[in-house]
Amino acid sequence: MVQAMTKAKELKKKKSMEEFDALMQKLNDIEDKEGKKARVAYEKQYQADKETAAAQKAVDLDKLKRDLLDEGKDPNTYLDAEREVFLFEHDVDLAKVPGTPHNEQMIKNFRAKGKNQPTYDSQIYIVKCQVADLKARGVDPLEHFSQPDVKDKTRAIYYKMKNAEA
């Protein structure tokens, strides 16, 4: 995960620098053609748009996590759900970062190619039922599954139970 975070930071930094260069070029062009007031107005609009996009991304991230929980995939402990969340947040696919558990799982699945690949149907069903029960009791499933002790118990559902089945 550390390697993935490092890669994500590098990609974000590169993207940020490219965006900054493009913005500066655009601002300079606007200032040359329309004057300093137009440049300042465009800069304010750009910042407002950027803040709106960040707020929308936060809303979309929350929705993604809730949708994953509704499917029985805990975004804090289930590998595929963690991967989806990380991809959404950082634009880095953990399955393609060497050394991550997600990459190891992808390699294992690729090598197995249809030969008794493990499924987590039972575990997903258990988590789905837990989410439905929490909702029925008026408890926010996202908050519940974010608690450290619940993360450990959920991880045990996905992986210890899977090892017992094998």
Disulfide bonds with the S-S distance in Angstrom:
none
